[in-house]
Amino acid sequence: MKIMTNVVAALALTALVFVLANFFGDIAIPPQGPVVGVSTVEKTSTPPTDKPAVDKPAAEKTPTVDTASEAASQPSTPPASTPPASATPPTQAGSTPALGATALVAGDPVRGKKIFRKCIGCHSFAKGDRVRTGPNLWGIVGRKKASAEGFKYSLAFKALTGVWTPEDIDALITNPRVFASGTKMTFAGLKNSQDRADVIAFLSTLKD
């Protein structure tokens, strides 16, 4: 009877050891093969955030511009017109344009009378004064050319037409031989434009 009891105890101990061995073996060795029910997409995907989307403020939104409508609403600007060029009067026959710009220079008649002393050897300038080598110059500005009474003009001056303007007088006293080709005048001319302007200012006073 005692022997039977020992056998049963040994078998029970062996069964217990076997059960414990299987239990600890399952824990130490994990099951092989792919894990069922797990998607690779779920592993790599970024989990969604819980923050709600924020709408862009209305002030930051870029308005859509209708360029065709805007262009139509703009007033049309007429093209700038080019002012017509000032007409240049034709050069008078038998004369040349003024060589200086005396007509644009303010003249001093007092100073001009002093400069005119270079001319009194040939020209008188008082009203009714006698004719000298050259004609009397009273009323010369605005007088018809080659029209002084009692003076015999050369062909060079007889060929001139029109009246004596300040511009023509300026050209004459700048260079008489250029203004009236063939003239017998020995005067070399005044090269300074201010001197000519002053003389013309003086001659302009010789009138009633």
C-alpha positions in Angstrom: 0.0 0.0 0.0 2.8 2.4 0.8 4.5 1.6 -2.5 1.3 2.5 -4.5 1.1 5.8 -2.7 4.7 6.7 -3.7 4.0 5.8 -7.4 0.9 8.0 -7.5 2.9 10.9 -5.9 5.7 10.5 -8.4 3.3 10.6 -11.4 1.6 13.6 -10.0 4.9 15.4 -9.6 5.9 14.5 -13.1 2.7 15.8 -14.5 3.1 19.1 -12.6 6.6 19.5 -13.9 5.4 18.9 -17.4 2.6 21.5 -17.1 5.0 24.1 -15.6 7.6 23.5 -18.3 5.0 24.1 -21.1 3.7 27.3 -19.4 7.1 28.9 -19.0 8.1 27.8 -22.5 5.2 29.7 -24.0 6.2 32.9 -22.2 9.9 32.7 -23.3 9.4 32.0 -27.0 7.0 34.5 -28.8 4.8 33.2 -31.6 6.4 33.4 -35.1 4.7 34.8 -38.3 2.9 38.0 -39.1 0.6 39.6 -36.6 -2.9 39.2 -37.9 -5.2 42.2 -38.1 -2.4 44.9 -38.1 -2.2 47.1 -41.3 1.2 48.5 -42.5 -0.6 51.7 -43.5 -1.8 52.2 -39.9 1.9 51.8 -38.7 3.3 54.5 -41.1 0.4 57.0 -41.2 0.5 60.1 -39.1 -2.3 60.2 -36.5 -4.8 63.0 -37.2 -4.6 66.0 -35.0 -7.4 67.1 -32.9 -6.9 70.9 -33.9 -9.8 72.2 -36.1 -8.9 73.9 -39.4 -8.7 77.7 -39.1 -10.3 79.8 -41.8 -8.3 82.5 -43.4 -9.5 86.0 -42.2 -11.5 87.9 -44.8 -9.0 90.8 -44.8 -6.2 88.4 -46.0 -8.1 87.0 -48.9 -6.9 88.3 -52.3 -9.8 90.0 -54.1 -10.4 89.0 -57.7 -10.0 92.0 -60.1 -11.9 92.2 -63.3 -9.2 93.9 -65.4 -11.6 94.3 -68.4 -14.2 96.2 -66.4 -11.6 98.3 -64.6 -10.0 99.3 -68.0 -13.4 100.2 -69.4 -14.2 102.4 -66.3 -11.0 104.4 -66.7 -11.4 107.7 -68.6 -9.5 107.7 -71.9 -6.6 110.2 -72.0 -6.3 112.0 -75.3 -2.8 112.0 -76.8 -0.7 115.1 -76.1 -0.8 117.3 -79.1 2.5 118.8 -80.3 2.3 122.6 -80.5 2.9 123.8 -84.1 6.3 125.1 -84.8 6.4 128.9 -85.0 6.5 130.1 -88.5 9.7 131.7 -89.6 9.2 134.7 -91.8 10.9 134.4 -95.2 14.1 136.2 -95.6 13.6 139.5 -97.4 14.9 139.7 -100.9 18.2 141.6 -101.1 19.0 141.2 -97.4 20.4 138.6 -95.0 19.1 137.6 -91.6 20.5 139.4 -88.5 23.8 137.9 -87.6 23.3 138.7 -83.9 20.4 138.4 -81.5 20.1 142.1 -80.9 16.3 142.1 -81.2 16.3 140.0 -78.0 18.7 142.2 -76.1 17.5 145.3 -74.2 19.3 148.4 -75.5 20.4 151.6 -73.7 19.8 154.6 -76.0 22.1 156.9 -73.9 25.0 154.5 -74.3 23.9 154.0 -78.0 24.3 157.7 -78.7 27.9 157.5 -77.5 28.6 154.5 -79.7 27.0 156.3 -82.6 29.8 158.9 -82.6 31.7 156.4 -84.8 29.1 157.0 -87.5 28.7 160.8 -87.4 31.5 161.2 -90.0 29.1 159.8 -92.6 25.6 160.2 -91.1 23.6 163.0 -89.6 20.7 162.2 -87.3 18.9 165.5 -86.5 15.6 166.1 -88.2 16.2 168.2 -91.4 19.9 168.0 -91.1 22.0 168.0 -94.3 23.0 164.8 -96.1 26.6 163.7 -95.7 28.5 160.8 -97.2 25.6 158.6 -96.0 21.9 159.4 -95.7 20.3 161.2 -92.8 19.1 158.7 -90.2 16.2 160.6 -88.6 13.2 158.3 -88.6 15.3 155.4 -89.9 13.4 152.7 -87.9 10.3 151.9 -90.0 11.3 154.0 -93.0 11.3 152.5 -96.4 14.8 151.4 -97.5 16.8 153.6 -99.9 14.2 156.5 -99.5 16.1 159.3 -97.7 15.6 162.6 -99.5 18.6 164.1 -101.2 20.8 161.0 -101.0 22.0 159.0 -104.1 22.0 155.3 -103.1 24.2 152.7 -104.6 22.7 149.8 -106.6 23.3 147.5 -103.6 20.9 149.5 -101.4 18.4 150.2 -104.2 18.0 146.5 -104.6 16.7 146.2 -101.0 13.0 146.1 -100.4 10.8 146.7 -97.4 11.3 148.9 -94.4 14.1 149.2 -91.9 13.3 146.9 -89.0 15.5 146.6 -85.9 16.5 143.1 -87.2 17.6 144.5 -90.6 19.5 147.4 -88.9 21.2 144.8 -86.7 22.3 142.8 -89.7 23.5 145.9 -91.5 25.7 147.3 -88.7 27.0 143.8 -87.9 28.6 143.5 -91.4 27.4 146.0 -94.1 29.2 144.1 -96.9 27.3 140.9 -96.1 23.9 142.6 -95.7 24.3 144.7 -98.9 26.8 143.0 -101.2 28.5 145.7 -103.3 27.9 148.5 -100.9 30.4 151.4 -100.8 30.2 151.7 -97.0 33.6 151.5 -95.4 32.2 150.8 -91.9 33.6 147.5 -90.6 30.6 146.8 -88.4 29.9 146.3 -84.6 30.7 142.7 -83.5 29.3 143.1 -79.9 25.6 142.4 -79.8 25.1 144.7 -76.8 26.7 147.6 -78.7 24.3 147.0 -81.6 21.3 146.8 -79.3 22.3 150.2 -77.8 22.7 151.8 -81.2 19.4 150.5 -82.4 17.7 151.8 -79.1 19.2 155.2 -79.9 18.1 155.2 -83.5 14.6 154.3 -82.3 14.4 157.6 -80.5 14.9 159.6 -83.8 11.3 160.3 -84.5 8.6 162.8 -83.8 
